[in-house]
Amino acid sequence: MTMKTPSPRKGGANRGGTMDGSDAIPLRYGDDPYVWACWLYYEDGMTQSEIAEAMGVSRATVNSYLADAREKGIVNISIEPARLASLTVAQELKRHFGLTDCLVVPSDDNARPLIDRLGAAGAQALPKLLKSGDTLAVAWGRTVLSVGEHAGITSLQDMTVVQATGGTTASFPYTPELCASAVARAIAARCVNITAPAVVRSPELLQMLLDEPLVREQFATLARSNRVLFGISSLRPNSTIHTSGFFESVSLQDYLAAGAVGVVAGRFIDERGRPVAGPLDHRTVGISLDLLRRIGTRIAVAGGFDKVPALLAALRGGYVNVLITDAATGHGILRADGGTALDSRLSHRPKLVQTLSTYRSHVKKFLNNPNEVVEEMLDGVVKAHEKYLKPINGSHRALAARSGRGRKKVGLVIGGGTGHEPCFLGYVGKGLADAVAVGNIFSSPPPDPIVQCAEAASGGAGVLFVYGNYAGDVMNFEMAAEIAEEKGIRVQTVLTTDDIASSPIEDREGRRGVAGNFFIFKIAGAACDRGLSLEACAAVTRKANLRTYTMGVALEPGAMPQTRRHNFEIGPEDMEVGMGIHGEPGVTRERIRSADEITDSVMDRVFNEMKAAPGDRVAVLVNSFGATPLMELYILFRRVQQRLAAKDILIEANWIGHYCTSLDMVGASITILHLDQELSELLHHPCETAFLKIN
């Protein structure tokens, strides 16, 4: 790796790099400031001033870190991989999962695509993981290709790279053939391709191919592999599995319904890492999970918060013993598996000791039978808002607008789990949604009520489905769309993906849909009410989604009615940044800061993605997660207005309050919709629902 020459060292910071209270480094940079500063400077190309701002220290301190790192041997030609492996997140991952090694790269607020950063880290690690004479099996994927593109090793001899799965004629750049050849070139190895398709039509054809002498010899080479390099795919709609076209002939819903959460080398696994049975079991040409697990060095290179469930499954299943990931993902994996030691180590505070007599284990709630909470709530909703809502076929799980189908127009169907009130059922009525499908707490509605909603909303011009990008919702709404099409109802779908914290900017389609639903539903409902075609309604709704940016911060957890216990734990001086609306962990856990500082960190992320110019207009939503009062929301809005005004950006409309909650969680989210003329007109289009009225 070619490095820049750092600026001459100036005085002002102590040479040991010790920090006083004013130089405290944000949690996302972990406990080794030398490594973070070096990575951001040499690998990401940030200036010392930019690093100082990112790390929350002075420029002189950054200069000292870089100079000391050179003297200490941390930086030579590249960051020494052992240093990345020594960081707290990496050490805790090694300990928790019994890994042979783990390298963690810093999170960087999307300054550079995460795939590139992971590819660079994997390339730096390979010289430490490979030896002359090795046979390296290589799976396919974007991150694996990135490793090959960044690597360049000339010191190894007698190396063999073997393709881990069959091939494809697909046009995407990370096919099995291209990934294997890229890695082989990078390490000057002989490349053995599998000359068979990755997926064949029948088990009989698979057996015939495996009996062919050439393919049998190639698989014998694969069986001799003592190293394997692979990525891990989630099952989010934009994941490699969905976009590659590998499995076009098979409905992935079969695997989702069976509990699959991820894919390793073309094989589906559940949350415990167990193989998931499905229609591809005896039609896939490639390495088996059993063979992969028997290979001595199993290198997984993967990152991104949306991949936490899939990565955790692969770790639990024993498919990985060398992990290369990023800090936010590593932290998320540990916390998803109940690892609590990391938080206390990173915060540098002793564990709190409390007497049980002062600790309350349950949250007080107004309940009758906790198992009937959703039905009782819906009964109350229908009674309270009968002016706007009516059950479809007597079911409270499918509700239609009282305004009815007075004319031929596109019908809008929305839906999701309960616990987010007033979202989703609060946005059904004239000028907005025509029907809503309702699931259990934080759970997708099943296909049947969604189909009922489509039938109730259909006026002959087609139906638009708009819902959040979650695996369960995607599976059930897609099934409902297929059934509706069979009934003669044309359906188009728009997934909401406004949560800028849940995936990096290059993975926008993999993000979660959160409070930005409020704006996206409003635009979609107005387009439908104005009589636009189904295609035009879908197009403007997608535009609204792409121009909507949300980020949330939680201060205290919420509690499920059935257990009356908090659904996660957070320290008394901590906050969760990038919190999901189902209680999903945030991207980082940090020391709580002032309201203005929290708002600034959110707005900085928004400005990084929203390319607004002076004079542009926006709509703003400051949303409570359930327990945060209006007083605090207005304090947040005050700072949002100040930051926008400083850039000469006009707030055309704003909403402050409870619009998309997470039961009784303490926290808030800020959503910015970047308006243009079309979106502005649709935003102000009249509507009347139980919780939103615009004249």
C-alpha positions as CSV (number, residue, x, y, z in Angstrom):
1,M,0.0,0.0,0.0
2,T,1.4,3.4,-0.9
3,M,1.3,5.9,1.9
4,K,1.2,9.7,2.1
5,T,4.0,11.4,3.9
6,P,2.5,12.9,7.0
7,S,3.0,16.6,7.8
8,P,5.9,17.5,10.0
9,R,5.3,16.9,13.7
10,K,4.3,19.8,15.8
11,G,4.2,20.2,19.5
12,G,1.1,20.5,21.7
13,A,0.2,16.9,22.5
14,N,2.1,14.7,24.9
15,R,4.2,12.1,23.2
16,G,2.7,9.2,25.0
17,G,-0.6,9.9,23.4
18,T,-2.4,10.1,26.8
19,M,-5.6,12.0,26.8
20,D,-7.3,14.3,29.3
21,G,-11.0,14.6,29.6
22,S,-11.2,17.1,26.8
23,D,-9.6,14.7,24.4
24,A,-11.9,11.7,25.0
25,I,-12.3,9.6,21.9
26,P,-15.8,8.6,20.8
27,L,-16.6,4.9,21.5
28,R,-16.6,4.0,17.8
29,Y,-12.8,4.4,17.7
30,G,-12.3,1.8,20.4
31,D,-9.4,1.8,22.7
32,D,-6.3,2.1,20.4
33,P,-6.2,5.6,19.0
34,Y,-2.9,4.9,17.2
35,V,-4.5,2.2,15.0
36,W,-7.6,4.3,14.3
37,A,-5.6,7.4,13.4
38,C,-3.3,5.4,11.2
39,W,-6.1,3.6,9.4
40,L,-8.0,6.8,8.7
41,Y,-4.8,8.6,7.5
42,Y,-3.0,5.9,5.5
43,E,-5.8,3.7,4.3
44,D,-8.8,6.1,4.0
45,G,-6.8,9.1,2.9
46,M,-8.3,11.5,5.4
47,T,-6.4,14.7,6.3
48,Q,-5.2,15.2,9.9
49,S,-7.8,17.9,10.4
50,E,-10.6,15.5,9.3
51,I,-9.3,12.8,11.6
52,A,-9.2,15.3,14.5
53,E,-12.8,16.1,13.9
54,A,-13.8,12.5,13.5
55,M,-12.0,11.3,16.6
56,G,-12.9,14.3,18.7
57,V,-9.3,15.3,19.5
58,S,-7.0,18.1,18.5
59,R,-5.0,18.1,15.3
60,A,-1.8,18.2,17.3
61,T,-2.9,15.0,19.0
62,V,-3.5,13.3,15.7
63,N,-0.1,14.4,14.5
64,S,1.4,12.9,17.7
65,Y,-0.4,9.6,17.2
66,L,0.9,9.3,13.6
67,A,4.4,10.2,14.5
68,D,4.5,7.8,17.6
69,A,2.9,5.1,15.5
70,R,5.8,5.2,13.0
71,E,8.4,5.1,15.9
72,K,6.6,2.2,17.6
73,G,6.5,0.2,14.4
74,I,2.7,0.1,14.2
75,V,2.9,1.5,10.7
76,N,5.5,0.4,8.2
77,I,4.2,0.0,4.7
78,S,0.7,-0.8,6.0
79,I,-1.0,-1.1,9.3
80,E,0.3,-4.3,10.9
81,P,-2.6,-6.7,10.9
82,A,-1.7,-8.0,14.3
83,R,-2.5,-4.5,15.6
84,L,-6.0,-4.6,14.1
85,A,-6.3,-8.0,15.8
86,S,-5.3,-6.5,19.1
87,L,-8.2,-4.1,19.4
88,T,-10.8,-4.7,22.0
89,V,-13.6,-5.7,19.6
90,A,-11.4,-8.2,17.9
91,Q,-10.1,-9.6,21.1
92,E,-13.7,-10.0,22.4
93,L,-14.8,-11.7,19.2
94,K,-11.9,-14.1,19.4
95,R,-12.7,-14.9,23.0
96,H,-16.4,-15.2,22.7
97,F,-16.4,-17.4,19.6
98,G,-13.1,-19.2,20.1
99,L,-11.6,-17.8,16.8
100,T,-8.1,-18.4,15.7
101,D,-7.8,-14.8,14.7
102,C,-9.9,-11.7,14.1
103,L,-9.2,-8.4,12.3
104,V,-11.4,-5.4,12.8
105,V,-11.3,-2.2,10.8
106,P,-12.7,1.1,12.2
107,S,-16.2,2.3,11.3
108,D,-15.9,5.6,9.4
109,D,-19.3,7.2,8.8
110,N,-19.4,6.0,5.2
111,A,-16.4,8.0,4.0
112,R,-15.4,5.1,1.9
113,P,-17.4,2.0,0.7
114,L,-17.3,-0.7,3.4
115,I,-16.6,-3.4,0.8
116,D,-13.4,-1.6,-0.3
117,R,-12.3,-1.2,3.3
118,L,-12.9,-4.9,4.1
119,G,-11.2,-5.9,0.8
120,A,-8.1,-3.9,1.8
121,A,-8.1,-5.4,5.3
122,G,-8.5,-9.0,3.9
123,A,-5.6,-8.3,1.4
124,Q,-3.4,-7.2,4.3
125,A,-4.2,-10.3,6.3
126,L,-3.6,-12.9,3.5
127,P,0.2,-12.9,3.8
128,K,-0.2,-13.8,7.5
129,L,-2.7,-16.6,6.7
130,L,-1.2,-18.3,3.6
131,K,1.9,-20.4,3.2
132,S,3.6,-21.7,0.1
133,G,2.1,-24.9,-1.2
134,D,-1.4,-24.1,0.2
135,T,-4.6,-24.9,-1.7
136,L,-7.1,-22.0,-1.2
137,A,-10.8,-22.5,-1.9
138,V,-12.5,-19.3,-3.0
139,A,-16.2,-18.6,-2.8
140,W,-17.9,-15.8,-4.7
141,G,-19.3,-12.4,-3.7
142,R,-18.6,-8.7,-3.8
143,T,-16.3,-8.7,-0.7
144,V,-14.3,-11.7,-1.9
145,L,-13.7,-10.0,-5.2
146,S,-12.6,-6.9,-3.4
147,V,-10.0,-8.9,-1.5
148,G,-8.6,-10.2,-4.8
149,E,-8.5,-6.7,-6.3
150,H,-6.6,-5.2,-3.3
151,A,-4.1,-8.1,-2.7
152,G,-0.7,-8.5,-4.3
153,I,1.6,-11.2,-2.9
154,T,4.6,-12.4,-4.8
155,S,6.5,-14.2,-2.1
156,L,4.4,-17.5,-2.1
157,Q,5.2,-20.5,-4.3
158,D,3.3,-23.5,-5.5
159,M,-0.1,-22.0,-4.6
160,T,-3.4,-23.4,-5.9
161,V,-6.7,-21.5,-5.9
162,V,-9.8,-23.6,-6.5
163,Q,-13.3,-22.3,-7.2
164,A,-15.6,-23.3,-4.3
165,T,-18.8,-23.5,-6.3
166,G,-19.9,-24.0,-9.9
167,G,-20.0,-21.2,-12.3
168,T,-22.5,-18.9,-14.0
169,T,-22.9,-16.9,-17.2
170,A,-24.4,-14.0,-15.2
171,S,-23.0,-10.5,-16.1
172,F,-22.4,-9.3,-12.5
173,P,-18.7,-8.8,-11.8
174,Y,-18.3,-11.1,-8.8
175,T,-19.1,-14.5,-10.3
176,P,-17.3,-17.6,-8.9
177,E,-15.0,-17.6,-11.9
178,L,-14.0,-14.0,-11.6
179,C,-13.5,-14.2,-7.8
180,A,-11.3,-17.2,-8.1
181,S,-9.2,-15.8,-10.9
182,A,-8.8,-12.4,-9.2
183,V,-7.5,-14.1,-6.0
184,A,-5.3,-16.4,-8.0
185,R,-3.7,-13.5,-9.9
186,A,-3.2,-11.7,-6.6
187,I,-1.2,-14.5,-5.0
188,A,0.4,-15.8,-8.2
189,A,-1.4,-19.2,-7.9
190,R,-2.6,-21.8,-10.3
191,C,-6.4,-21.5,-10.7
192,V,-8.7,-24.5,-10.9
193,N,-12.2,-23.7,-12.0
194,I,-15.3,-25.9,-11.5
195,T,-16.5,-26.4,-15.0
196,A,-20.1,-26.9,-14.1
197,P,-23.1,-24.6,-13.4
198,A,-23.6,-23.5,-9.8
199,V,-27.2,-24.8,-9.9
200,V,-28.5,-27.5,-12.1
201,R,-32.0,-28.6,-13.0
202,S,-32.2,-31.9,-11.1
203,P,-30.5,-34.1,-8.6
204,E,-29.9,-36.7,-11.4
205,L,-28.0,-34.1,-13.5
206,L,-25.9,-33.1,-10.5
207,Q,-24.8,-36.7,-10.0
208,M,-24.1,-37.1,-13.7
209,L,-21.8,-34.0,-13.6
210,L,-20.0,-35.2,-10.5
211,D,-19.3,-38.5,-12.2
212,E,-17.6,-36.8,-15.1
213,P,-13.8,-37.4,-14.8
214,L,-12.9,-33.7,-15.2
215,V,-15.3,-32.4,-12.7
216,R,-14.4,-35.3,-10.3
217,E,-10.8,-34.2,-10.5
218,Q,-11.7,-30.6,-9.8
219,F,-13.7,-31.6,-6.8
220,A,-10.8,-33.7,-5.6
221,T,-8.7,-30.5,-5.6
222,L,-11.4,-28.8,-3.7
223,A,-11.4,-31.5,-1.1
224,R,-7.7,-31.0,-0.6
225,S,-8.1,-27.4,0.3
226,N,-6.5,-26.4,3.6
227,R,-7.6,-22.7,3.4
228,V,-11.0,-21.2,2.3
229,L,-11.9,-17.6,1.7
230,F,-15.6,-16.6,1.6
231,G,-18.1,-13.9,2.2
232,I,-21.4,-14.2,4.0
233,S,-24.7,-13.1,2.5
234,S,-27.7,-12.0,4.4
235,L,-31.2,-12.6,3.0
236,R,-32.1,-9.0,2.8
237,P,-33.8,-8.1,-0.5
238,N,-30.7,-6.4,-1.9
239,S,-28.3,-9.1,-0.8
240,T,-26.0,-10.9,-3.2
241,I,-28.2,-13.9,-3.1
242,H,-31.2,-11.9,-4.4
243,T,-29.3,-9.7,-6.9
244,S,-26.9,-12.2,-8.4
245,G,-29.6,-14.1,-10.3
246,F,-28.1,-17.4,-9.1
247,F,-31.4,-18.7,-7.7
248,E,-33.9,-17.2,-10.1
249,S,-35.5,-20.6,-10.6
250,V,-36.2,-21.1,-6.9
251,S,-38.3,-19.0,-4.6
252,L,-36.2,-17.9,-1.7
253,Q,-39.4,-17.7,0.3
254,D,-39.0,-21.5,0.9
255,Y,-35.8,-20.9,2.8
256,L,-37.1,-17.8,4.6
257,A,-40.1,-19.7,5.8
258,A,-37.8,-22.5,7.0
259,G,-35.9,-20.0,9.2
260,A,-32.9,-19.2,7.0
261,V,-31.0,-16.1,7.9
262,G,-27.9,-16.3,5.7
263,V,-25.9,-18.0,3.0
264,V,-22.4,-19.4,3.2
265,A,-20.9,-20.5,-0.1
266,G,-24.3,-21.0,-1.7
267,R,-25.7,-23.0,1.3
268,F,-28.5,-21.7,3.5
269,I,-28.2,-21.7,7.3
270,D,-30.6,-20.8,10.2
271,E,-29.8,-18.6,13.2
272,R,-27.9,-21.4,14.9
273,G,-25.8,-22.1,11.9
274,R,-27.7,-25.3,11.0
275,P,-28.3,-26.2,7.3
276,V,-31.7,-25.3,6.1
277,A,-33.4,-27.9,3.9
278,G,-34.8,-26.6,0.6
279,P,-35.3,-27.2,-3.1
280,L,-31.6,-26.5,-3.9
281,D,-30.1,-29.1,-1.6
282,H,-29.4,-31.7,-4.3
283,R,-29.1,-29.3,-7.2
284,T,-26.1,-27.1,-6.0
285,V,-22.7,-27.8,-7.4
286,G,-20.1,-26.7,-4.9
287,I,-18.5,-27.1,-1.5
288,S,-20.7,-28.6,1.2
289,L,-21.0,-27.1,4.6
290,D,-19.5,-30.2,6.1
291,L,-16.4,-30.0,3.9
292,L,-16.1,-26.2,4.6
293,R,-16.1,-26.9,8.3
294,R,-13.4,-29.5,8.0
295,I,-10.9,-27.0,6.3
296,G,-8.3,-25.9,8.7
297,T,-8.3,-22.1,8.1
298,R,-11.8,-20.7,7.3
299,I,-11.5,-17.0,6.5
300,A,-14.8,-15.0,6.4
301,V,-14.6,-11.4,5.2
302,A,-18.0,-9.6,5.7
303,G,-19.4,-6.5,7.3
304,G,-22.4,-4.3,7.4
305,F,-25.0,-4.1,10.2
306,D,-27.6,-5.8,8.1
307,K,-25.4,-8.9,8.0
308,V,-25.2,-9.3,11.8
309,P,-27.8,-12.2,11.9
310,A,-26.1,-14.1,9.1
311,L,-22.6,-13.6,10.5
312,L,-23.7,-14.7,13.9
313,A,-25.2,-17.8,12.4
314,A,-22.0,-18.6,10.6
315,L,-20.0,-18.2,13.8
316,R,-22.4,-20.3,15.8
317,G,-22.2,-23.0,13.2
318,G,-18.4,-23.2,13.3
319,Y,-17.9,-22.2,9.7
320,V,-15.5,-19.3,10.6
321,N,-12.3,-19.4,12.5
322,V,-10.7,-16.2,11.1
323,L,-13.1,-13.2,10.8
324,I,-12.4,-9.9,9.1
325,T,-15.1,-7.3,9.7
326,D,-15.7,-3.8,10.8
327,A,-16.0,-2.4,14.4
328,A,-19.8,-1.7,14.3
329,T,-20.6,-5.1,12.9
330,G,-18.3,-6.9,15.3
331,H,-19.9,-5.0,18.2
332,G,-23.4,-5.9,16.9
333,I,-22.5,-9.6,16.6
334,L,-21.3,-9.7,20.2
335,R,-24.4,-8.0,21.6
336,A,-26.8,-10.1,19.5
337,D,-25.2,-13.2,21.0
338,G,-25.5,-11.8,24.6
339,G,-21.9,-10.6,24.9
340,T,-21.9,-7.9,27.6
341,A,-18.2,-7.8,28.5
342,L,-17.3,-5.6,25.6
343,D,-19.5,-2.7,26.6
344,S,-17.9,-2.4,30.1
345,R,-14.4,-2.8,28.6
346,L,-14.9,-0.1,26.0
347,S,-16.4,2.3,28.5
348,H,-13.4,1.8,30.9
349,R,-15.8,1.7,33.9
350,P,-16.0,-0.9,36.6
351,K,-19.1,-3.0,36.6
352,L,-21.9,-1.5,38.7
353,V,-22.8,-3.4,41.8
354,Q,-26.4,-3.0,43.0
355,T,-28.3,-4.7,45.7
356,L,-31.3,-6.7,44.4
357,S,-33.5,-4.9,46.9
358,T,-33.2,-1.6,44.9
359,Y,-33.5,-3.1,41.4
360,R,-36.9,-3.5,39.8
361,S,-37.1,-6.3,37.2
362,H,-40.5,-5.6,35.7
363,V,-42.1,-2.5,34.1
364,K,-45.6,-1.4,35.1
365,K,-48.2,-1.4,32.3
366,F,-52.0,-1.1,31.9
367,L,-52.8,-4.7,30.9
368,N,-55.4,-7.4,31.2
369,N,-54.2,-10.6,29.7
370,P,-50.8,-9.9,28.2
371,N,-51.4,-12.5,25.5
372,E,-54.5,-10.6,24.3
373,V,-52.8,-7.2,24.2
374,V,-52.9,-6.8,20.4
375,E,-56.5,-7.9,20.0
376,E,-57.7,-5.6,22.8
377,M,-55.7,-2.7,21.4
378,L,-57.2,-3.2,17.9
379,D,-60.7,-3.5,19.4
380,G,-60.1,-0.1,21.1
381,V,-58.6,1.4,17.9
382,V,-61.6,0.4,15.8
383,K,-64.0,1.8,18.4
384,A,-62.1,5.0,18.9
385,H,-61.6,5.7,15.2
386,E,-64.6,4.2,13.5
387,K,-64.9,7.4,11.5
388,Y,-61.8,6.4,9.6
389,L,-61.4,2.6,10.0
390,K,-63.5,-0.5,9.4
391,P,-62.5,-4.2,9.7
392,I,-62.4,-6.2,6.5
393,N,-64.5,-9.3,6.7
394,G,-64.8,-8.8,10.5
395,S,-61.0,-9.0,11.1
396,H,-59.2,-6.4,13.1
397,R,-55.9,-7.6,11.4
398,A,-57.1,-6.1,8.1
399,L,-58.5,-2.6,8.3
400,A,-59.8,-0.5,5.4
401,A,-60.5,3.3,5.1
402,R,-64.1,4.3,5.7
403,S,-63.7,6.7,2.7
404,G,-64.1,3.5,0.6
405,R,-63.5,3.0,-3.2
406,G,-65.5,5.9,-4.6
407,R,-63.6,6.0,-7.9
408,K,-61.2,4.1,-10.0
409,K,-57.7,4.8,-8.6
410,V,-54.6,3.0,-7.4
411,G,-55.2,1.5,-4.0
412,L,-52.5,2.0,-1.3
413,V,-51.9,-0.9,1.1
414,I,-49.4,-0.5,4.0
415,G,-48.7,-2.7,7.0
416,G,-46.4,-4.0,9.6
417,G,-46.2,-5.1,13.2
418,T,-47.9,-3.4,16.2
419,G,-45.9,-1.6,18.8
420,H,-45.3,1.4,16.5
421,E,-48.5,3.2,17.0
422,P,-49.8,5.5,15.4
423,C,-47.8,3.8,12.6
424,F,-49.3,2.0,10.6
425,L,-53.0,2.0,11.3
426,G,-53.0,5.7,12.1
427,Y,-52.3,6.6,8.4
428,V,-55.4,5.0,6.8
429,G,-58.0,7.4,5.5
430,K,-59.0,9.8,2.7
431,G,-55.9,10.9,0.7
432,L,-53.6,8.4,2.4
433,A,-53.6,4.6,2.7
434,D,-56.7,2.6,1.7
435,A,-56.0,-0.4,3.9
436,V,-53.6,-1.6,6.5
437,A,-52.5,-5.2,7.4
438,V,-51.6,-5.6,11.1
439,G,-49.2,-8.1,12.6
440,N,-48.3,-9.0,16.2
441,I,-45.9,-6.9,18.2
442,F,-42.8,-6.1,16.0
443,S,-43.9,-8.9,13.6
444,S,-45.0,-8.9,10.0
445,P,-48.7,-9.5,9.2
446,P,-49.3,-12.9,7.5
447,P,-50.2,-13.0,3.8
448,D,-53.9,-13.6,4.3
449,P,-54.8,-10.2,5.8
450,I,-52.5,-8.5,3.2
451,V,-54.5,-10.1,0.4
452,Q,-57.7,-9.0,2.0
453,C,-56.4,-5.5,2.1
454,A,-55.4,-5.7,-1.5
455,E,-58.9,-6.8,-2.5
456,A,-60.5,-4.1,-0.4
457,A,-58.2,-1.4,-1.8
458,S,-58.5,-2.5,-5.4
459,G,-60.6,-0.2,-7.6
460,G,-59.4,-1.6,-10.9
461,A,-56.3,0.6,-11.4
462,G,-53.9,-1.7,-9.4
463,V,-52.6,-1.7,-5.9
464,L,-49.4,-0.3,-4.4
465,F,-47.8,-2.1,-1.5
466,V,-45.5,0.1,0.7
467,Y,-43.8,-1.3,3.7
468,G,-40.5,-1.5,5.6
469,N,-37.5,-3.5,4.5
470,Y,-37.6,-6.4,6.9
471,A,-37.2,-10.1,5.9
472,G,-40.6,-11.2,7.4
473,D,-42.5,-8.3,5.8
474,V,-40.8,-8.9,2.4
475,M,-41.6,-12.6,2.5
476,N,-45.3,-12.2,3.5
477,F,-46.0,-9.2,1.3
478,E,-44.4,-10.9,-1.7
479,M,-46.5,-14.0,-1.1
480,A,-49.6,-11.8,-0.9
481,A,-48.7,-10.0,-4.1
482,E,-48.5,-13.3,-5.9
483,I,-51.9,-14.3,-4.6
484,A,-53.4,-10.9,-5.5
485,E,-52.0,-11.2,-9.1
486,E,-53.7,-14.6,-9.4
487,K,-56.9,-12.9,-8.4
488,G,-56.4,-10.4,-11.2
489,I,-55.1,-7.5,-9.1
490,R,-52.0,-5.8,-10.5
491,V,-49.5,-5.1,-7.7
492,Q,-46.4,-3.0,-7.4
493,T,-44.2,-2.8,-4.3
494,V,-41.9,-0.1,-2.8
495,L,-39.7,-1.0,0.2
496,T,-38.9,1.8,2.6
497,T,-35.2,2.1,3.4
498,D,-34.7,5.4,5.1
499,D,-32.6,4.3,8.1
500,I,-29.1,5.7,7.2
501,A,-27.5,4.0,10.2
502,S,-28.5,0.4,9.3
503,S,-26.3,-0.1,6.2
504,P,-23.5,1.9,4.4
505,I,-24.4,4.3,1.6
506,E,-23.4,1.9,-1.1
507,D,-25.9,-0.6,0.4
508,R,-28.8,1.8,0.5
509,E,-31.3,-0.9,-0.7
510,G,-30.4,-3.0,2.3
511,R,-31.4,-0.4,4.9
512,R,-34.3,-0.7,7.3
513,G,-37.5,1.3,6.9
514,V,-38.2,3.4,10.1
515,A,-39.9,6.7,10.9
516,G,-39.4,7.9,7.4
517,N,-42.4,5.7,6.6
518,F,-44.5,8.7,7.7
519,F,-43.3,10.8,4.7
520,I,-43.2,8.0,2.2
521,F,-46.7,6.8,3.0
522,K,-47.9,10.4,2.7
523,I,-46.4,10.9,-0.8
524,A,-47.7,7.5,-1.9
525,G,-51.2,8.2,-0.7
526,A,-51.3,11.6,-2.4
527,A,-50.1,10.2,-5.7
528,C,-52.8,7.5,-5.6
529,D,-55.5,10.0,-4.6
530,R,-54.5,12.3,-7.5
531,G,-55.3,9.5,-9.9
532,L,-51.7,8.8,-11.1
533,S,-51.1,5.4,-12.8
534,L,-49.8,2.5,-10.8
535,E,-46.4,2.9,-12.4
536,A,-46.3,6.6,-11.7
537,C,-47.4,6.1,-8.1
538,A,-44.6,3.6,-7.5
539,A,-42.0,5.8,-9.2
540,V,-42.7,8.9,-7.1
541,T,-42.9,6.8,-3.9
542,R,-39.4,5.4,-4.7
543,K,-38.2,8.9,-5.3
544,A,-39.5,10.0,-1.9
545,N,-37.8,7.0,-0.3
546,L,-34.5,7.8,-1.9
547,R,-34.8,11.4,-0.6
548,T,-35.7,10.5,3.0
549,Y,-33.0,10.2,5.7
550,T,-33.6,8.9,9.2
551,M,-31.4,8.2,12.2
552,G,-32.5,7.4,15.7
553,V,-30.9,7.4,19.2
554,A,-32.2,5.5,22.2
555,L,-31.5,6.3,25.8
556,E,-33.5,3.6,27.6
557,P,-35.0,0.3,26.3
558,G,-38.7,-0.5,25.8
559,A,-40.5,-3.4,27.4
560,M,-42.6,-6.1,25.8
561,P,-46.1,-6.4,27.3
562,Q,-45.9,-10.2,27.5
563,T,-42.7,-10.1,29.7
564,R,-42.8,-6.6,31.1
565,R,-39.0,-6.7,30.9
566,H,-36.7,-4.5,28.9
567,N,-35.8,-6.0,25.5
568,F,-32.2,-4.9,25.8
569,E,-30.0,-3.3,28.4
570,I,-28.1,0.0,28.3
571,G,-25.8,1.6,30.9
572,P,-26.9,4.6,33.0
573,E,-24.5,6.9,31.2
574,D,-24.8,5.4,27.7
575,M,-26.9,5.9,24.6
576,E,-27.5,3.7,21.6
577,V,-26.8,5.4,18.2
578,G,-28.6,4.1,15.2
579,M,-31.3,2.3,17.1
580,G,-33.9,0.2,15.2
581,I,-37.6,0.6,15.9
582,H,-37.9,-3.1,17.0
583,G,-35.3,-2.7,19.6
584,E,-32.5,-3.8,17.2
585,P,-29.1,-2.8,18.5
586,G,-27.7,0.5,17.2
587,V,-24.5,0.9,15.2
588,T,-22.6,2.1,18.3
589,R,-23.0,2.6,22.0
590,E,-21.6,5.8,23.3
591,R,-21.5,8.0,26.3
592,I,-24.6,10.2,26.5
593,R,-24.0,13.7,25.2
594,S,-26.0,17.0,25.2
595,A,-29.0,17.3,23.0
596,D,-27.2,19.6,20.6
597,E,-24.3,17.2,20.2
598,I,-26.6,14.3,19.6
599,T,-28.5,16.3,17.0
600,D,-25.3,17.4,15.3
601,S,-24.1,13.8,14.9
602,V,-27.4,12.9,13.3
603,M,-27.4,15.9,11.0
604,D,-23.8,15.4,10.0
605,R,-24.7,11.9,8.8
606,V,-27.7,13.3,6.9
607,F,-25.7,16.1,5.3
608,N,-23.1,13.5,4.2
609,E,-25.7,11.8,2.1
610,M,-28.3,14.6,1.3
611,K,-26.6,16.7,-1.4
612,A,-28.6,19.8,-0.7
613,A,-27.8,23.3,-2.0
614,P,-28.5,26.7,-0.5
615,G,-32.2,27.5,-1.1
616,D,-33.4,23.9,-1.1
617,R,-36.4,22.9,0.9
618,V,-37.0,20.0,3.3
619,A,-39.7,18.5,5.6
620,V,-38.6,17.5,9.1
621,L,-40.0,14.9,11.4
622,V,-38.7,14.7,15.0
623,N,-40.3,11.5,16.3
624,S,-40.5,10.0,19.8
625,F,-39.8,6.3,20.3
626,G,-42.6,6.2,22.8
627,A,-41.5,7.6,26.2
628,T,-39.6,10.8,25.2
629,P,-41.8,13.8,25.8
630,L,-42.5,16.8,23.5
631,M,-40.3,19.0,25.7
632,E,-37.2,17.1,24.6
633,L,-38.3,16.7,21.0
634,Y,-38.7,20.5,20.6
635,I,-35.1,20.9,22.0
636,L,-33.9,18.5,19.2
637,F,-36.0,20.3,16.6
638,R,-34.5,23.6,17.7
639,R,-31.0,22.4,16.8
640,V,-32.2,20.7,13.5
641,Q,-33.5,24.1,12.4
642,Q,-30.3,25.8,13.4
643,R,-28.2,23.4,11.4
644,L,-30.4,23.6,8.3
645,A,-30.6,27.4,8.5
646,A,-26.8,27.6,8.6
647,K,-26.8,25.9,5.2
648,D,-29.6,28.2,4.0
649,I,-32.0,25.2,3.7
650,L,-35.6,26.1,4.3
651,I,-37.9,23.9,6.5
652,E,-41.2,23.9,4.5
653,A,-43.1,21.6,6.8
654,N,-42.4,19.9,10.1
655,W,-44.0,17.4,12.5
656,I,-42.9,16.8,16.1
657,G,-44.3,14.1,18.3
658,H,-45.3,10.4,18.3
659,Y,-45.4,9.1,14.7
660,C,-43.5,5.8,14.6
661,T,-42.8,4.5,18.1
662,S,-41.2,1.4,19.6
663,L,-43.6,0.7,22.6
664,D,-42.2,2.7,25.5
665,M,-38.6,3.1,24.4
666,V,-36.9,6.4,25.5
667,G,-35.4,7.9,22.5
668,A,-36.0,9.8,19.3
669,S,-35.4,9.8,15.6
670,I,-34.8,12.7,13.2
671,T,-36.1,12.4,9.6
672,I,-35.4,14.8,6.8
673,L,-37.2,14.6,3.4
674,H,-35.4,16.5,0.7
675,L,-38.2,18.1,-1.3
676,D,-38.5,19.0,-4.9
677,Q,-41.6,20.6,-6.5
678,E,-43.4,17.3,-7.1
679,L,-42.8,16.0,-3.6
680,S,-43.7,19.3,-2.1
681,E,-47.1,19.3,-3.9
682,L,-47.8,15.7,-2.8
683,L,-46.7,16.4,0.8
684,H,-49.3,19.2,1.0
685,H,-52.1,17.3,-0.7
686,P,-55.1,17.1,1.6
687,C,-55.6,14.0,3.7
688,E,-57.6,13.0,6.7
689,T,-56.8,10.0,9.0
690,A,-57.0,9.3,12.7
691,F,-53.6,10.8,13.2
692,L,-52.8,13.1,10.3
693,K,-55.0,15.8,8.8
694,I,-53.9,18.2,6.1
695,N,-56.4,20.6,4.5
